[in-house]
């Protein structure tokens, strides 16, 4: 029986503009998706390099699944510690410049499993207040003492470090923030790390594959431990953590999401090795994507939006949750699929339209987006140029 209190909570979500009801998508073809028999341009995909629909990657994956089968059929610590998985992890560590690596079934499990394992009661964690929910969940599970600092404020981070100067500290941040789309101030972060000697965990999920030389991310100099996902620029599924020496051994013994989960199949690891070569050779896609991001930002600013974002994630400010939801609905009617980010993903009253650009987009797609946005603003009585 579905309890009455749950019904009331759903109704409150609807009244507050926070109701979530995912659009049913019939199929996807590159940058397009089909919704209710209408083909629309997708601006809400994390497939930043467009690899997930590439023929090369599909061929590699199908070949490897035919060779190895569809499941590992066990947790890593029972009978699924396959040599090809260990080989892939070593190659990922080498590519990104770390001592070791370990694969997780998802980015959420990776962040939660790492943070909850390396921290414990009486430890101090200092985190950027816009850190991903998976890492926050790990902090709660760890039972450590944790405190946030203002988003991307190195001054505020330093004040927290001073306050806990005589204690072992772990600082958690993202390198490219998933909602704001801004980069970590790596140089200033590095100075603080050297001065206060904290252990750093950096989520590079949105930068690996796209940012830095050959897609190696931006935080290699400052991240003692970094987390990435296959499900974004790498066009696959699952996640990986890049580790210092001895950390893999530690996680095998103390990370519950790793210990008690069926591991990703051998075919996944074999395909992951091939993905590294594809990513390495994708400079043309990265260059095109960077150009499209610059063009989209300039066009949105021309509509007088305040636009956050330094790269392929752009976030025009909307504010009101109901307003952002209505704008998203009207844009869909005009052939543009883009979703609002609302509380609790972003602070209450700070709703945005979260735009994800990919290497599959071109200027004509952006022109269609901007034209549709301009029309929606006029229809809703909002100020435009």
C-alpha positions in Angstrom: 0.0 0.0 0.0 1.3 3.4 -1.0 1.2 5.5 2.2 -0.8 8.8 2.2 2.3 10.7 3.5 4.2 9.8 0.3 1.3 11.1 -1.8 1.4 14.4 0.1 5.1 14.7 -0.5 4.6 14.2 -4.2 1.9 16.9 -4.3 4.2 19.3 -2.4 6.9 18.7 -5.1 4.4 19.7 -7.8 3.2 22.8 -5.9 6.8 24.0 -5.4 8.0 23.5 -8.9 10.4 20.7 -7.8 8.4 17.8 -9.3 10.5 15.4 -11.3 8.9 13.3 -14.0 11.5 12.2 -16.6 10.6 12.6 -20.3 10.2 9.2 -22.0 12.7 9.1 -24.8 12.0 6.7 -27.7 15.4 6.6 -29.3 18.6 8.5 -29.7 20.6 9.2 -32.9 23.8 11.1 -32.2 22.8 14.6 -31.0 19.1 13.9 -31.6 16.6 12.2 -29.4 13.0 11.3 -30.3 10.3 12.4 -27.8 6.6 11.7 -28.5 7.5 11.0 -32.2 9.3 14.4 -32.5 13.0 14.6 -33.2 14.7 17.2 -31.0 18.3 18.4 -30.4 19.6 17.1 -27.2 21.4 19.7 -25.0 21.3 17.6 -21.8 23.8 14.8 -22.7 27.1 14.2 -20.9 28.4 12.4 -24.1 30.9 15.3 -24.5 33.0 13.8 -27.2 30.1 12.0 -28.9 31.8 8.6 -28.4 28.9 6.7 -27.1 27.3 6.5 -30.6 30.6 6.2 -32.5 31.0 3.1 -34.8 34.5 2.5 -33.5 33.5 2.2 -29.9 30.4 0.2 -30.7 32.5 -2.3 -32.7 35.1 -2.6 -29.9 32.4 -3.2 -27.2 30.5 -5.8 -29.3 33.7 -7.6 -30.1 34.8 -7.7 -26.4 31.4 -8.8 -25.1 31.3 -11.6 -27.7 34.8 -12.7 -26.5 34.3 -12.4 -22.7 30.6 -12.7 -22.1 28.1 -10.4 -20.4 28.8 -10.6 -16.7 31.7 -11.1 -14.2 29.2 -13.1 -12.1 30.8 -12.3 -8.8 32.2 -9.5 -6.7 35.8 -8.5 -7.2 36.9 -10.1 -3.9 35.3 -13.5 -4.6 35.9 -14.8 -8.1 36.0 -11.8 -10.4 39.5 -10.3 -9.9 40.2 -11.0 -13.6 43.6 -10.2 -15.1 42.2 -8.1 -17.9 40.5 -5.8 -15.3 43.9 -5.4 -13.5 45.6 -4.7 -16.8 43.0 -2.0 -17.7 43.4 -0.4 -14.3 47.2 -0.2 -14.7 46.7 1.4 -18.1 44.3 4.0 -16.8 46.7 4.8 -13.9 49.6 5.2 -16.4 47.6 7.3 -18.8 46.4 9.8 -16.2 49.7 9.8 -14.2 48.8 7.9 -11.0 50.3 4.9 -9.2 47.2 2.7 -9.5 43.5 2.7 -10.4 40.4 0.7 -9.6 37.1 0.4 -11.4 33.6 0.9 -9.9 30.2 0.1 -11.3 29.1 3.8 -11.2 30.4 7.2 -10.3 28.0 7.4 -7.4 29.4 4.2 -6.0 32.9 5.3 -6.6 32.6 8.6 -4.7 30.5 7.2 -1.9 32.7 4.1 -1.6 36.0 6.0 -1.5 34.9 8.8 0.8 33.2 6.6 3.3 36.3 4.3 3.4 39.1 6.8 3.8 37.4 8.9 6.4 36.2 7.8 9.9 35.0 9.3 13.2 37.2 12.2 14.4 38.7 12.8 11.0 38.2 16.2 9.4 36.8 16.6 5.9 36.6 20.1 4.2 34.5 20.2 1.1 33.4 22.6 -1.6 29.7 23.4 -1.0 28.9 22.5 -4.6 30.4 19.0 -4.3 28.5 16.2 -5.9 25.8 14.5 -3.8 27.6 11.1 -4.0 30.6 12.5 -2.1 28.4 14.1 0.4 26.6 10.8 1.0 30.0 9.3 1.6 30.9 11.9 4.2 27.6 11.2 6.1 28.3 7.4 6.0 31.9 7.9 7.2 30.8 9.6 10.5 33.7 12.0 10.2 33.5 15.7 11.1 32.9 17.6 7.9 32.6 21.3 7.1 31.9 23.1 3.8 33.6 26.1 2.3 32.1 28.6 -0.1 32.0 27.4 -3.7 35.5 27.7 -5.3 36.6 30.2 -2.6 40.3 29.5 -1.9 40.2 32.2 0.8 37.4 30.5 2.6 39.2 27.1 2.2 42.3 28.5 3.7 40.4 29.8 6.8 39.0 26.3 7.3 42.5 24.8 6.9 43.9 27.3 9.5 41.1 26.3 11.9 42.0 22.6 11.7 45.7 23.2 11.1 46.9 20.6 13.6 44.6 17.8 12.4 44.7 15.3 9.5 42.5 16.9 6.8 41.0 15.6 3.6 39.8 18.3 1.2 37.2 17.3 -1.4 36.3 19.2 -4.6 35.5 18.8 -8.2 37.8 20.0 -11.0 34.9 21.0 -13.3 31.7 21.5 -11.4 28.8 19.6 -12.7 26.2 22.3 -12.3 28.1 25.6 -12.3 30.4 24.5 -15.1 33.4 26.4 -13.6 36.9 25.1 -13.1 38.7 24.6 -9.9 41.4 27.3 -9.3 44.2 24.7 -9.5 47.1 27.1 -8.9 45.7 28.5 -5.7 44.5 25.1 -4.6 48.0 23.8 -5.1 49.5 26.6 -2.9 47.1 25.7 -0.1 47.8 22.0 -0.4 51.6 22.7 -0.1 51.1 25.0 2.8 48.6 22.9 4.9 49.6 19.4 3.8 46.0 18.1 3.3 45.0 14.9 1.4 43.0 15.9 -1.7 40.2 14.0 -3.4 39.2 15.5 -6.7 36.2 14.5 -8.8 37.2 14.9 -12.4 34.2 13.2 -13.9 33.3 16.2 -16.1 36.8 17.1 -17.2 38.5 13.7 -18.0 38.4 13.1 -21.7 37.7 16.8 -22.6 40.1 19.0 -20.6 43.8 19.0 -20.3 46.4 17.5 -22.7 44.8 14.5 -24.5 41.9 14.7 -22.1 43.9 13.9 -19.0 42.0 16.5 -16.8 43.3 19.5 -15.0 44.0 18.4 -11.4 46.7 15.9 -11.8 49.2 18.1 -10.0 47.0 18.5 -6.9 44.8 15.4 -6.7 46.1 12.7 -4.4 43.1 10.7 -5.5 40.9 11.4 -8.5 37.6 10.0 -9.6 36.4 9.8 -13.2 33.5 8.2 -15.0 33.2 6.3 -18.2 29.6 7.5 -18.7 30.5 11.0 -19.8 33.2 12.0 -22.3 34.5 8.3 -22.4 31.1 7.2 -23.9 30.7 4.0 -21.9 29.5 3.0 -18.4 31.0 2.6 -14.9 33.6 4.6 -13.1 37.3 4.6 -12.1 39.4 6.0 -9.3 43.0 7.0 -9.7 45.0 6.2 -6.7 48.3 6.6 -4.7 50.3 3.6 -3.7 48.7 1.2 -1.3 45.2 2.7 -1.7 43.9 -0.1 -3.9 44.8 -2.6 -1.2 43.0 -0.4 1.4 39.8 -0.1 -0.7 39.7 -3.8 -1.2 39.5 -4.2 2.5 37.4 -1.2 3.6 35.2 0.0 0.7 31.7 -1.6 1.1 30.4 -0.6 -2.3 33.4 -2.3 -3.9 33.4 -5.4 -1.6 29.7 -6.2 -1.9 28.9 -5.4 -5.5 29.2 -7.6 -8.6 32.1 -6.2 -10.5 32.0 -4.9 -14.0 32.6 -7.6 -16.6 35.9 -8.5 -18.3 34.5 -7.1 -21.6 34.1 -3.7 -20.0 37.8 -3.7 -19.0 38.9 -4.8 -22.4 36.8 -2.0 -24.0 38.1 0.5 -21.5 41.7 -0.1 -22.8 40.6 0.7 -26.3 38.7 3.8 -25.2 42.0 5.3 -23.9 43.4 5.2 -27.4 40.3 6.8 -28.9 40.4 9.6 -26.3 44.0 10.2 -26.9 43.3 10.7 -30.6 40.3 13.0 -30.1 42.0 16.4 -30.2 39.9 17.5 -33.1 36.7 16.7 -31.1 38.0 18.6 -28.1 38.9 21.7 -30.2 35.5 21.7 -31.9 33.7 21.4 -28.6 35.7 24.2 -27.0 34.8 26.5 -30.0 31.1 25.6 -29.7 31.1 26.3 -26.0 32.6 29.8 -26.6 30.0 30.5 -29.3 27.1 29.3 -27.2 28.2 31.4 -24.2 28.5 34.6 -26.3 25.1 34.0 -27.9 23.4 33.5 -24.5 25.0 36.6 -23.1 23.6 38.4 -26.1 20.2 37.5 -24.7 21.2 39.3 -21.5 21.5 36.1 -19.5 24.0 35.7 -16.6 25.8 32.6 -17.8 28.0 30.5 -15.6 30.5 28.0 -17.0 34.0 27.9 -18.3 33.7 24.9 -20.6 31.1 22.5 -22.0 28.6 22.9 -19.2 26.9 26.3 -19.3 24.3 27.5 -16.8 22.2 30.5 -17.6 20.6 31.8 -14.4 16.8 31.5 -14.2 16.1 31.6 -10.5 12.4 30.6 -10.0 11.9 26.8 -10.2 8.5 27.0 -11.8 9.8 29.5 -14.4 12.8 27.3 -15.4 10.5 24.2 -15.7 8.1 26.1 -17.9 10.9 27.4 -20.1 12.2 23.9 -20.5 8.8 22.7 -21.5 8.3 25.4 -24.1 11.8 24.8 -25.5 11.0 21.1 -26.0 7.9 22.2 -28.1 10.3 24.1 -30.3 12.7 21.1 -30.8 15.2 21.8 -28.0 15.7 19.4 -25.2 17.3 21.1 -22.2 16.4 20.5 -18.5 16.3 22.8 -15.5 18.5 22.1 -12.5 16.5 22.8 -9.3 16.7 22.3 -5.6 18.2 20.3 -4.0 20.7 20.0 -7.0 21.2 23.7 -6.8 20.2 26.1 -3.9 16.5 27.0 -3.5 15.5 29.9 -5.8 18.7 29.5 -7.8 17.4 27.4 -10.6 19.3 27.2 -13.9 19.0 25.7 -17.3 21.8 23.2 -17.4 23.2 23.1 -21.0 25.6 20.3 -21.9 27.4 20.7 -25.2 29.0 17.9 -27.1 31.4 17.6 -30.1 28.3 16.5 -32.1 26.8 20.0 -31.9 27.6 22.7 -34.6 26.8 26.4 -34.9 23.4 25.7 -36.6 22.3 23.7 -33.5 23.3 26.6 -31.3 21.6 29.1 -33.5 18.4 27.0 -33.2 18.7 26.9 -29.4 19.2 30.7 -29.1 16.4 31.4 -31.5 14.0 29.1 -29.6 15.1 30.7 -26.3 14.5 34.2 -27.6 11.0 33.2 -28.7 10.2 31.6 -25.4 11.3 34.7 -23.5 9.0 36.8 -25.6 6.1 34.4 -25.1 6.6 34.5 -21.4 6.9 38.2 -21.2 10.5 38.2 -20.2 12.8 41.0 -21.1 15.0 40.4 -24.2 16.9 42.5 -26.7 
